[in-house]
C-alpha cells in the first residue's frame, strides 16, 4: 500500500479503532511482559519513540512504566485521538520512511504492528531509518503478524492490505540494517486475533 492510501484508511476508522483496542493489552500478559522488559532496557537510555502509535495506547502504557516516550503516526486522525486520550504526552504526524529525528537521538523504538502495511520491498528503507535514529546501544521492539515459510504473505487486514512475516525473514532484514536480535517470541493468536504474533527485540551495536 502507498502511504497516502494507508493514511486515508486509518483516518477513516480512527475513532472506532481507538474504542475497539483501548483495553486490548489487558488480556495479553506475554505482550505486557515484553513491553516491561523493553522499558527496563531503555529507561535510562534517552527518549523512546512509539512509531506508528495509532491512538497512543502503548505510548501511554510505556509512559506509565517510567519511559520518556512520544508517539509518531502517519494518520492525522490517529494523532488527534492520541492527543485527546493522552493530553500529557507528545504525538507528531510523520512517516517511518523519513523520520524527522536526528541521527542517534533515540534510546529505543517501539514498532508495534506498525510496519505491517509497508511493501516488503520498502522495509529495508524503514529499517535503515530505525538504525539511523537509534543511539548505539539502543533497542528496537517490533511486533507483527507472523507466518511460516520463507516469504511474507499478504492478507486482508481489516483496515487495509498488510503482510505477515516469518520471524527469520524479518530478523534477517533487520540484521542487514545493522541491528542485532537479542530475543524473540512467537505467540499463538488470542481469541480476538486471526494470526500468530511475532515479536523481535533488537539492539544497535
Buried (B, 14 or more C-beta within 10 A) or exposed (E): BEBEEBBBBBBBBBBEBBEEBEEBBEEBEEBBEBBEBBBEBBBEBBBBBBBBBBBBBBBBBBBEBEBBBBBBBBBEBBBBBBBEBBEEBBBBBBBBBEBEBEEBBBBBBBBBBBBBBBBBEBBEBBBEBBBBBBBEEBBBBBBBBBBEEEEBBEBEBEBBBBBBBBBEBBBEBBEEBBBEBEEBBEBEEEEEEEBBBBBBBBBBE
